[in-house]
């Protein structure tokens, strides 16, 4: 498994991570098998959030970790907070500290390697977030910090108040969710793809050495469904199958490799709880695509160049 440096931290993390959002649907034995499979593949990064499964995903993970053939000190464990489901986003100091404390208890660990703000809070007070981060770091509860679904100006606004460097931005990105690169290719054009919805977030992240974690890498739209083996996308699936056959992997591995081919050095969050699928998806970490292969898949997804 290839590794990348996580932002400015120099933590050697696997370039694919295991997202445990759906782990609440498993029993402890099943969850243990997922963790053991991930470890065997060289995946050393775990992504969770306080709202996943209403907290149950983290609780199941805690029990599975006790039985798995991997220890806490062999893993980098990440969680996210700041969402009060169905009510509000909340970046108050009290809520962020409560979110971390709750996750430490559910995950059964003494500290988080990384803690991310889950989605932008319109009522964010940067100084209050900074106070929370200082207390969490000083107490040893969190080593590093990041954000999720932030645009560059939101990152700058927060970063200006912090004593820590933000090292991660977790964003949806994949073959069928490419707005963050489409507009750059269509610079100086007036077509739909020239619209900038994300504020140069990939370029910004590269300049500021923030690792982008790609969530829902096999989805199209926003939670509309997966594009793999979807009859709505025959050209894309045919192109991916041909490439998969040539490289002796699955289409999901090609989808993973396509993201990792980008020079921004993404980390891909794999959310499957099926050990066989996890193995197939993670295989893309060791597949090298040529420039033309990358662009061929981009075209097959319905994109074009000016």
QUIZI-V518625 format. One record per residue. N is the residue number from 1. RES is the residue in one letter. SS is DSSP state (a for helix, b for strand, c for the rest). Layout:
n->N res->RES ss->SS
n->N res->RES ss->SS
This chain:
n->1 res->X ss->c
n->2 res->X ss->c
n->3 res->X ss->b
n->4 res->X ss->b
n->5 res->X ss->b
n->6 res->X ss->c
n->7 res->X ss->c
n->8 res->X ss->c
n->9 res->X ss->c
n->10 res->X ss->c
n->11 res->X ss->c
n->12 res->X ss->b
n->13 res->X ss->b
n->14 res->X ss->b
n->15 res->X ss->c
n->16 res->X ss->b
n->17 res->X ss->b
n->18 res->X ss->b
n->19 res->X ss->b
n->20 res->X ss->c
n->21 res->X ss->c
n->22 res->X ss->c
n->23 res->X ss->a
n->24 res->X ss->a
n->25 res->X ss->a
n->26 res->X ss->c
n->27 res->X ss->c
n->28 res->X ss->a
n->29 res->X ss->a
n->30 res->X ss->a
n->31 res->X ss->a
n->32 res->X ss->a
n->33 res->X ss->a
n->34 res->X ss->a
n->35 res->X ss->a
n->36 res->X ss->a
n->37 res->X ss->a
n->38 res->X ss->a
n->39 res->X ss->a
n->40 res->X ss->a
n->41 res->X ss->a
n->42 res->X ss->c
n->43 res->X ss->c
n->44 res->X ss->c
n->45 res->X ss->b
n->46 res->X ss->b
n->47 res->X ss->b
n->48 res->X ss->c
n->49 res->X ss->c
n->50 res->X ss->c
n->51 res->X ss->c
n->52 res->X ss->a
n->53 res->X ss->a
n->54 res->X ss->a
n->55 res->X ss->a
n->56 res->X ss->a
n->57 res->X ss->a
n->58 res->X ss->a
n->59 res->X ss->a
n->60 res->X ss->a
n->61 res->X ss->a
n->62 res->X ss->a
n->63 res->X ss->a
n->64 res->X ss->a
n->65 res->X ss->a
n->66 res->X ss->a
n->67 res->X ss->a
n->68 res->X ss->c
n->69 res->X ss->c
n->70 res->X ss->c
n->71 res->X ss->c
n->72 res->X ss->a
n->73 res->X ss->a
n->74 res->X ss->a
n->75 res->X ss->c
n->76 res->X ss->b
n->77 res->X ss->b
n->78 res->X ss->b
n->79 res->X ss->b
n->80 res->X ss->b
n->81 res->X ss->b
n->82 res->X ss->c
n->83 res->X ss->b
n->84 res->X ss->b
n->85 res->X ss->c
n->86 res->X ss->c
n->87 res->X ss->c
n->88 res->X ss->b
n->89 res->X ss->b
n->90 res->X ss->c
n->91 res->X ss->c
n->92 res->X ss->c
n->93 res->X ss->a
n->94 res->X ss->a
n->95 res->X ss->a
n->96 res->X ss->a
n->97 res->X ss->a
n->98 res->X ss->a
n->99 res->X ss->a
n->100 res->X ss->a
n->101 res->X ss->a
n->102 res->X ss->a
n->103 res->X ss->a
n->104 res->X ss->a
n->105 res->X ss->a
n->106 res->X ss->a
n->107 res->X ss->a
n->108 res->X ss->c
n->109 res->X ss->c
n->110 res->X ss->c
n->111 res->X ss->c
n->112 res->X ss->b
n->113 res->X ss->b
n->114 res->X ss->b
n->115 res->X ss->b
n->116 res->X ss->b
n->117 res->X ss->b
n->118 res->X ss->c
n->119 res->X ss->c
n->120 res->X ss->c
n->121 res->X ss->c
n->122 res->X ss->c
n->123 res->X ss->c
n->124 res->X ss->c
n->125 res->X ss->c
n->126 res->X ss->a
n->127 res->X ss->a
n->128 res->X ss->a
n->129 res->X ss->a
n->130 res->X ss->a
n->131 res->X ss->a
n->132 res->X ss->a
n->133 res->X ss->a
n->134 res->X ss->a
n->135 res->X ss->a
n->136 res->X ss->a
n->137 res->X ss->a
n->138 res->X ss->a
n->139 res->X ss->c
n->140 res->X ss->c
n->141 res->X ss->c
n->142 res->X ss->b
n->143 res->X ss->b
n->144 res->X ss->b
n->145 res->X ss->b
n->146 res->X ss->b
n->147 res->X ss->b
n->148 res->X ss->b
n->149 res->X ss->c
n->150 res->X ss->c
n->151 res->X ss->c
n->152 res->X ss->a
n->153 res->X ss->a
n->154 res->X ss->a
n->155 res->X ss->a
n->156 res->X ss->a
n->157 res->X ss->a
n->158 res->X ss->a
n->159 res->X ss->a
n->160 res->X ss->c
n->161 res->X ss->c
n->162 res->X ss->c
n->163 res->X ss->c
n->164 res->X ss->c
n->165 res->X ss->c
n->166 res->X ss->b
n->167 res->X ss->b
n->168 res->X ss->b
n->169 res->X ss->b
n->170 res->X ss->b
n->171 res->X ss->b
n->172 res->X ss->b
n->173 res->X ss->c
n->174 res->X ss->b
n->175 res->X ss->c
n->176 res->X ss->c
n->177 res->X ss->b
n->178 res->X ss->c
n->179 res->X ss->a
n->180 res->X ss->a
n->181 res->X ss->a
n->182 res->X ss->a
n->183 res->X ss->a
n->184 res->X ss->a
n->185 res->X ss->a
n->186 res->X ss->c
n->187 res->X ss->c
n->188 res->X ss->c
n->189 res->X ss->c
n->190 res->X ss->c
n->191 res->X ss->c
n->192 res->X ss->a
n->193 res->X ss->a
n->194 res->X ss->a
n->195 res->X ss->c
n->196 res->X ss->c
n->197 res->X ss->c
n->198 res->X ss->c
n->199 res->X ss->c
n->200 res->X ss->c
n->201 res->X ss->a
n->202 res->X ss->a
n->203 res->X ss->a
n->204 res->X ss->a
n->205 res->X ss->a
n->206 res->X ss->a
n->207 res->X ss->a
n->208 res->X ss->c
n->209 res->X ss->c
n->210 res->X ss->c
n->211 res->X ss->b
n->212 res->X ss->b
n->213 res->X ss->b
n->214 res->X ss->b
n->215 res->X ss->b
n->216 res->X ss->c
n->217 res->X ss->c
n->218 res->X ss->c
n->219 res->X ss->b
n->220 res->X ss->c
n->221 res->X ss->c
n->222 res->X ss->c
n->223 res->X ss->c
n->224 res->X ss->c
n->225 res->X ss->c
n->226 res->X ss->b
n->227 res->X ss->c
n->228 res->X ss->c
n->229 res->X ss->c
n->230 res->X ss->c
n->231 res->X ss->a
n->232 res->X ss->a
n->233 res->X ss->a
n->234 res->X ss->a
n->235 res->X ss->a
n->236 res->X ss->a
n->237 res->X ss->a
n->238 res->X ss->a
n->239 res->X ss->a
n->240 res->X ss->a
n->241 res->X ss->a
n->242 res->X ss->a
n->243 res->X ss->a
n->244 res->X ss->a
n->245 res->X ss->a
n->246 res->X ss->a
n->247 res->X ss->a
n->248 res->X ss->c
n->249 res->X ss->c
n->250 res->X ss->c
n->251 res->X ss->a
n->252 res->X ss->a
n->253 res->X ss->a
n->254 res->X ss->a
n->255 res->X ss->a
n->256 res->X ss->a
n->257 res->X ss->a
n->258 res->X ss->a
n->259 res->X ss->a
n->260 res->X ss->a
n->261 res->X ss->c
n->262 res->X ss->c
n->263 res->X ss->c
n->264 res->X ss->c
n->265 res->X ss->c
n->266 res->X ss->c
n->267 res->X ss->b
n->268 res->X ss->b
n->269 res->X ss->b
n->270 res->X ss->b
n->271 res->X ss->c
n->272 res->X ss->c
n->273 res->X ss->c
n->274 res->X ss->c
n->275 res->X ss->a
n->276 res->X ss->a
n->277 res->X ss->a
n->278 res->X ss->a
n->279 res->X ss->a
n->280 res->X ss->a
n->281 res->X ss->a
n->282 res->X ss->a
n->283 res->X ss->a
n->284 res->X ss->a
n->285 res->X ss->a
n->286 res->X ss->a
n->287 res->X ss->c
n->288 res->X ss->c
n->289 res->X ss->c
n->290 res->X ss->c
n->291 res->X ss->a
n->292 res->X ss->a
n->293 res->X ss->a
n->294 res->X ss->a
n->295 res->X ss->a
n->296 res->X ss->a
n->297 res->X ss->a
n->298 res->X ss->a
n->299 res->X ss->a
n->300 res->X ss->a
n->301 res->X ss->c
n->302 res->X ss->c
n->303 res->X ss->c
n->304 res->X ss->c
n->305 res->X ss->c
n->306 res->X ss->c
